[in-house]
Amino acid sequence: MIRLVRVLVTGAGGLLSSKLTAAFSEEYEVVPTQHSMPMDPRALVMNIVDRMEVFRVISEVSPQIVVHAAAATEVDKCETNKEWAWNVNAIGTKNVAEACSKIKARLIYVSTDYVFDGTKGLYNENDETKPINYYGLTKLQGEEFVKQLQNFVIARTSVIYGWHPRKLNFATWVIDSLRNRKMVSVVRDHYNSPTLADDLAKILEKILRTDECGIYHAAGSERVSRYEFALKIAEVFELDRSLVKPVRMEDLKTWIARRPRDSSLSVDKLKKQHITSSDLAKSLQRMKSQI
């Protein structure tokens, strides 16, 4: 089969990028990139902070579509190492956006619910952005660079989870802890829209099929607290719910950066285009089936 559409995906070592590469490979010619030591033998080395390297790689690959999923996502590390966070999330995105502009490639940028301050919840795409930590600020600046393009999609998501061979995320941390009979303290007043990486990859693949531009909230369909999320994980994976201890945000001393109290996302805009995401129980069952 001749594949006419080439898609370049940044951040090949991450959870989402690995799922994107798998999902897109069914219909597109996918070229993953990673900043160093690619796990995927198909991946090219591309450090998004290196402007010349970004322009060279994107020009040589000449993709019609670029999905920019590479990011510095460690919220506390972004707060303590602001230069690193700015270089990766803001300048790195600027480099990718300008390289896409040069070859007239469509850009899909994966952003975050942390561009909001968390005072409202169930944010829609037109709500005012007001980040309260440096991670959110750098991702919002990335959005501003992407908006300079004529053909772009900004896909804001929330609490991405799923299986990854090397990196823990919230769901795999809870599963690993409970399997080892460890007590976990989870905030009961911190709300998000947890998103299975596999589901998000499918959502973005469906967006690729459209000619739509602009901002989309691409996340799980439910607003839940982290505590409720942890309990649902324990239920689906048949683990001991009594090991999940609820705490308040103000009592959690391990956080350095402030978190928005309720940054859950409304996905109504996608639903109107008949692009839906699974509810939390179904997504966790899908994750369980992958063991």
N, C-alpha and C positions, 0 to 999 in steps of 0.2 A: 504494500500500500504506500502510495506517495503521500507524504505529509507536507502540506503546504504552509502550515502555520507553525512557527518556531516560538517557543516560550522560554525566556530566561528567568530562572528563579534564584533569588539571592538568599543567602543564609542556609545553605544545604545541610549544615550540621545540626540545625535546630529541629524541634518537634514538628512545627507547622510545615516547614519547607520539605521535610521528608515525606509528609503526607501529600503535600501539593505535587511533588514530583511523581509520586505513585499514581495519584488521581489523574493528573494531566497526561501522563504517558499513554493512556488508553486512546487518546485522540490527537495529541499534539507531539511534535518533536520538542522534547524538553532538554534544556541545558541548565543544570544546577551550578551554582557558584558558591564558593566558601572562602573565607578570608585566609585560611591556611589549612594544610593537611586534610584534604577532603576525605570523608568516609566513603562517599559514593565514587566509584571509579570513573563515572562519567563526568564528575564535577570538575570545573575549572577553578583555579585560584584567582580570586578577585577581592582585594581589600577595598571596601567601599570608601574608606577614608582617603585612599590614594587616588586623587582625581585623574591623573594621567592613566593609571591602570584601569580605572573604571571606563574611561573613554575608549581605551584600546580594546578591552575585552568586549564591550557592548558593540563597538564598531565591527570587530572581527566576526562575532557571532551573528550580528544583524538580525535580531529577533523582531517579530512584529509586535510582540507583547512582552513586557517585563513585569513580573510580580515581585515586588520588593518587600520581603519578609524579614530580612536581616535587621537586627536591632539590639541595642543594649537594653535588656528588659529587667535586670536586677534593680528593683526600685531603690533599695537602700544604698547599693553601690553607686547608683546614679547621683544620690544625694551627697555622698562623701567624695566622689571623684567626678566633679562636674565637667572638667575639661574633656575627659574620656567620653562621658555621656553626650556632650554637645557634639563632639567630633563624629561619633557613630550615628546618633539619631538625627541630628540636624545637618551637619556638613556632609555626612555620608549620603543622606537622602537627597540633598541638593546636587551632589555629584551624579547620582543615578538619574535624577529628573532631567538634568541638563544633557546628559548623554542620550537619554530617550528623545529629548527634543531635537537633538541633532540628526537623528536617523528617523524621526517621526514615528517612534514606537509608542504604542499604548502602554500606560503605566498604571498598575494596580498597587497601591500602597497600603500595607497593613498597619493600621493605627490602633488606638486604645481607648477604652472607656475612661482612662485617667486624665483625659483632656478636660473632664468636668470636675466641679468642686464637690459633688456628692450631696448637695443640699436638697435635691429634687427627686432623683431616681426616675427610672424608665424614660431616660432622655431620648428625644428624637433628633433627627439630623439637623434641624434648624435651631435647636436650643443653644444658648450662649455657652461658649467654652471658657473655662476658668480653672486651669490646673492649680493644684495646691502643693505639688511636689515637683522636683526638677525633672524626673522622668517624664511626667505628663507635659511639662513645658517644652522639653526637647522634641517629643513626638508631635506636639502641636506646631512647632516651628517647621518640622518636616512636612506637615500638611500644607503649610503656607508655601513652601517651595514647590510642592507637587501641584498646587492650584495655578501655578504659572503656565502649566501645560494646557493645550487645547483638548487633549484626549487622555483623561485620567479618571480613575476611580479611587476614592479613599474609603477603605473598609475598616471601620472601627469595630473592634471585638473585645472580649472580656474573659479573663481567667481561662486561657487555653489549657486543656489537659488531654492526656492520652499516654500511650506507651512510647517510651524512648529508651534505646539501649544504654544510654550513658547519663542522662539528666533526669532528675526528679522534678515533678511539678506537684501542685497541691494534691491532686487525686492519687498519684502514685506514692507520694509521701504518706498520706493517710493509710492507704492499703498496706504499704510496707510496715508502717508502725503498728497497725492493729494486728497484722499477721504475726508480729513478734511480741504481741501482748504489751505494747508500750502505750501509756496514756498520752493522749494528744489534747492540747489546749487550743480551742478554736473560737474565734470571735463570733458572738451571736448577734452583734449589731452592725455588721459590715456586710453590705448587700452588693451582689454582682449578678451577671448573667453567664454562668459557666458554659464554656463552649468546647465540645469535643473537637479535637484537631481534624479528625476524619470528616466530621460534619462541615466544618469551616472550609476544608478543601473542596468539598462538593458544592458548597454555596458559591465560592469564588469561581469554580469551573462553570457554574450556571450563569454567573455574571459575565464571564468571558464570552458567552454565546450571544449576549445582547450588545447593542451599540450604545448603551447608556453610559453617561458620564456623571460625575458628581460624588456626593458622600452617601454611603450606605452604612447602616448599623447591621453588622453580620455577626450574630452571636446566638447563644442558646435562647430558647423561647421562654425561659422561666427566670423570674427574679427571686433569688434565694439568698439567705445569709450563708456565710462560710460554715457556720455550725449546722444549718439545715443540709447543706451540701455534704458535709462530712458524715452526717447521719444517713443520708441516702446512699452514699458510697458503702458504708458499713452494711446497710440493708441488702443492697444488690449483690455485694460480694460475700454475703453471709459471714460477717465478722462481728465482733462484740461491740455493740453500740455503747455499752456502759463505759468503755474506755475513752469515749469522746467527751471531753469536759468543756462546757461553755464558759467563756470569759468575755469581759467587755473590752472594747478597743482601748479605753484609757488604762486598763490594767495590764495590757500586753507590753511589756518592757523591752521586747526584742526588736521592735520596729524603730528605725532611725527616722525615716521619712514619714510625713503625714500621709494618711490614706483618705480618699473621699469616702464618707460614710455610706452613701448609696449611689453608686455609679452604674446601676443596672441600665440596660439599653432597650428601647422599644424597637422591635423588628417589623413594625407594621408596614413600612415602606417596601421592604422586600416581599412581604406577604401579598401586597397589592400587585406585584409582578409574578405571583404564583411561585415564589422561591421561599420555601419554608425550612425551618430547622426543627429537629426532633426535641421532644420534651426531655427533661433531665433523666428520668427513669429509662427511657428507650436508649438514650445515648450511653448511659452507663452499662446497660445490657449489651450494647454493641461492643463496648470496650471489653467487657467480661468475656464475650465470645471470641475475642482475639488472643486469649491466653494460650 
